[in-house]
Amino acid sequence: MELKFHWRLLQGGERSAITRTTGSSNASTGLPDLEAQIDFCRKAEEAGIHGLLTDFGASKPDSILLATALGLATTKIEFIIAYRSGLIMPTSFVQQLNTLSALIGGRLSLNIVAGHSPEEQAYYGDFLPREQRYARTAEFLEICLALWQKNGPVTYDGRFYRTKDTRLNTPFVAGRRAFPEIFIAGGSDEAQELAIRCGTLWMRMGDTPENLRESNKKVLTAGKEVGLRMAVIARPTHDEAVRAAHELVATLDQSLQERQKEGEFVKKSDSVSIKAIYQMANENEWPAPYLWRGAVRTHGPATICLVGSPEELACAFMEYKKVGITQFILSGWPKLEEMVYFGAHVLPLVREMERAHNYAEYAAG
């Protein structure tokens, strides 16, 4: 199986105004920027990127509506739609996604999160504690899967949701798939169990292959995939990449840098994995020669970063593949330029290494 590489979608207002020297996304807005985002989608297709993550949050456009607009303007790229339970009834959610699948030929998957910020959850009228959010998400997905997989009506009597004889006349349209891939995001035990129970893939934050190996086994044994959310800084040489990494933090707006150092984001989160990642970043900035946590304190946990030359990064991806990782959601600074460089210089090396590995396995019998 070839590794799948996805990218985080360009946010409204980012464009090329965000240069390598700032490394900041201060220019982004909560509005769509369709001209730039459609161009980004097409560049992603040209770069060999499989899918684009449409973020969910109060500061972002609606992820489903945005994916609809972008999907109608493109032909190949898939859209990983981030969403949370508790915002809409499962039947309405499936109806929306099935309609979208018919409009864009099934080019969508889901990135389901239980939520990490009680403050933001309250914006949407959701006041459940963390453990109950996971329980609710399981019920939400069970109803969704039943609607996708059952021929007959769906009746469900749960703690958080109830349905009776539910039928939908609009099917999910995606060739051989009866329902979208479901990425369950989060590094906690609850997220892992939810991925096994209701997902197709456990999407977790980056770490060293050695640290991931053991914790991946339960998910892989259950027949599910494991993916990583991280960033990349690829440059022609290792030293150039390391310099770019350090410049990313050093040139960040000083007021934002100080505010982030105070840990306000972590204090407001009830996510076990986010708190653990910040702690690890404080303890060890370089857990591997190619893995850097130095941007976590200023840019967030999804910026655990692969840093190095194209050859070094390609080798790192192959090491992750050995421990069962099959998909990646990546980002970089700026997103467009880093994605184009990745597609031109890193991805071809990964494919070459995969072909060589497959041939060696075949030759060995």
Residue pairs with C-beta under 8 A, 6 or more apart in sequence:
1 326
2 351
2 354
3 317
3 321
3 325
3 326
3 327
3 328
3 350
3 354
4 50
4 51
4 326
4 327
4 328
5 48
5 49
5 50
5 327
5 328
5 330
5 342
5 347
6 49
6 50
6 51
6 52
6 53
6 78
6 80
6 327
6 328
6 329
6 330
7 44
7 49
7 51
7 52
7 53
7 329
7 330
7 331
7 335
7 339
8 52
8 53
8 55
8 302
8 329
8 330
8 331
8 335
9 37
9 40
9 41
9 52
9 53
9 54
9 55
9 66
9 70
10 33
10 36
10 37
10 40
10 335
10 336
11 25
11 28
11 29
11 33
11 55
11 60
12 28
12 29
12 30
12 31
12 32
12 33
12 36
12 37
12 61
13 27
13 28
13 29
13 31
13 33
14 25
14 27
14 28
14 33
14 36
14 334
14 335
15 27
15 33
15 36
16 334
16 336
16 337
17 27
18 24
18 25
18 27
18 333
18 334
19 334
20 244
20 247
20 333
20 334
20 337
21 247
21 251
22 251
22 252
22 253
23 247
23 248
23 249
23 251
23 252
23 299
23 333
24 252
24 253
24 256
26 253
26 256
30 59
30 60
30 61
31 61
32 61
32 66
32 69
34 69
34 70
34 73
37 66
37 70
38 70
38 73
38 74
40 52
40 335
40 336
40 339
41 52
41 70
41 73
41 74
41 77
42 74
42 77
43 336
43 339
43 340
44 52
44 77
44 339
45 74
45 75
45 76
45 77
46 343
47 339
47 340
47 342
47 343
47 344
47 347
48 343
48 347
49 77
49 339
49 343
50 77
50 78
51 77
51 78
51 79
51 80
51 109
52 70
52 77
52 78
52 79
52 80
53 80
53 82
53 111
53 329
54 63
54 66
54 67
54 70
54 79
54 80
54 81
54 82
55 63
55 82
56 63
56 81
56 82
56 83
56 84
56 113
57 120
58 120
58 123
58 124
63 81
63 82
63 83
64 81
64 83
64 96
64 97
64 100
67 79
67 81
67 100
67 104
67 108
68 100
68 103
68 104
70 77
70 79
71 79
71 100
71 103
71 104
71 107
71 108
72 103
72 104
74 104
74 107
76 107
77 107
78 107
78 108
78 109
79 104
79 107
79 108
79 109
80 108
80 109
80 110
80 111
80 183
80 329
81 97
81 108
81 109
81 110
81 111
82 110
82 111
82 112
82 113
82 185
83 93
83 110
83 111
83 112
83 113
84 112
84 113
84 114
84 115
84 121
84 124
84 126
84 137
85 112
85 114
85 133
85 136
85 137
85 139
85 140
85 141
86 115
86 121
86 124
86 126
86 128
86 133
86 136
86 140
87 124
87 126
88 96
89 161
90 140
90 141
90 143
90 144
90 147
90 161
90 163
91 143
91 147
91 163
91 166
91 168
93 140
93 144
94 143
94 144
94 147
94 148
94 168
94 172
95 168
95 170
97 108
97 110
97 172
97 180
98 168
98 170
98 171
98 172
98 173
99 170
100 108
101 107
101 108
101 172
101 173
101 174
101 180
102 170
102 173
105 173
105 174
106 172
106 173
106 174
106 175
106 177
106 180
107 174
108 174
108 180
109 180
109 181
109 182
109 183
110 180
110 181
110 182
110 183
111 183
111 185
111 203
111 329
112 137
112 141
112 182
112 183
112 184
112 185
112 199
113 185
113 186
114 130
114 133
114 134
114 137
114 186
114 190
114 191
114 194
115 121
115 126
115 130
115 133
116 269
116 270
116 271
116 274
117 268
117 269
117 270
118 127
118 129
118 268
118 270
119 268
121 127
121 128
121 133
126 133
128 136
129 270
130 270
130 271
131 190
134 190
134 191
134 194
135 159
135 160
136 159
136 160
136 161
137 194
137 198
138 194
138 197
138 198
139 156
139 158
139 159
139 160
139 161
140 160
140 161
141 182
141 194
141 198
141 199
142 156
142 158
142 198
143 154
143 156
143 158
143 161
143 163
143 166
144 179
145 179
145 198
146 154
146 156
147 154
147 166
147 168
148 172
148 178
148 179
149 178
149 179
153 165
153 166
153 167
154 163
154 165
154 166
154 167
155 163
155 164
155 165
155 166
156 162
156 163
156 166
172 178
172 179
172 180
174 180
181 200
181 201
182 198
182 199
182 200
182 201
183 199
183 200
183 201
183 202
183 203
183 227
183 327
184 191
184 194
184 195
184 198
184 199
184 201
184 202
184 203
185 191
185 203
185 204
185 229
186 192
186 194
186 203
186 204
186 271
186 273
187 204
187 205
187 272
187 273
187 276
187 277
188 271
188 272
188 273
191 202
191 204
191 273
192 202
192 215
192 218
192 219
195 201
195 202
195 203
195 219
195 224
196 202
196 218
196 219
196 222
196 224
199 224
200 224
200 225
201 224
201 225
201 226
201 227
201 326
201 327
202 216
202 219
202 224
202 225
202 226
202 227
203 227
203 228
203 229
203 327
203 329
204 212
204 226
204 227
204 228
204 229
204 273
205 228
205 229
205 230
205 273
205 277
205 301
205 302
205 304
206 228
206 229
206 230
206 291
206 304
206 305
206 306
207 287
207 291
207 304
208 287
208 288
208 291
209 319
209 320
209 322
209 323
209 325
211 287
212 226
212 228
212 320
212 323
212 324
212 325
213 323
213 324
216 226
216 323
216 324
216 325
217 324
219 225
219 226
220 226
220 324
225 326
225 327
226 324
226 325
226 326
227 325
227 326
227 327
227 328
227 329
228 320
228 325
228 327
228 328
228 329
229 302
229 328
229 329
230 302
230 303
230 304
230 305
230 306
230 328
230 329
230 330
230 331
231 295
231 302
231 303
231 304
231 305
231 306
231 330
231 331
231 332
231 333
232 305
232 306
232 307
232 313
232 330
232 331
232 332
232 338
232 342
232 346
233 241
233 244
233 245
233 248
233 292
233 305
233 306
233 307
233 308
233 332
233 333
233 338
234 241
234 306
234 308
234 309
234 310
234 313
234 332
234 338
234 341
234 342
234 345
234 346
235 241
235 244
235 308
235 309
236 309
236 310
237 309
238 307
238 308
238 309
238 312
241 307
241 308
241 309
241 312
242 307
244 307
245 292
245 294
245 295
245 305
245 307
246 294
248 295
248 299
248 333
249 257
249 294
249 295
249 298
252 298
256 298
257 298
260 297
260 298
260 299
261 297
261 298
263 278
265 300
266 274
266 275
266 278
269 275
273 301
274 301
277 293
277 296
277 301
277 304
278 296
278 297
278 301
280 287
280 293
281 293
281 294
281 296
281 297
281 304
282 297
284 293
285 292
285 293
285 294
286 292
286 293
286 294
287 293
288 316
289 308
289 312
290 306
290 307
290 308
290 312
290 313
290 315
290 316
291 304
291 305
291 306
291 307
291 316
292 304
292 305
292 306
292 307
293 304
293 305
294 305
295 303
295 305
296 303
296 304
302 331
303 331
306 313
306 316
306 317
308 316
310 345
310 346
310 349
311 349
313 346
314 346
314 349
314 350
314 352
314 353
315 353
317 328
317 346
317 350
318 350
318 353
318 354
318 357
320 328
321 354
330 339
330 342
331 338
332 338
332 339
332 342
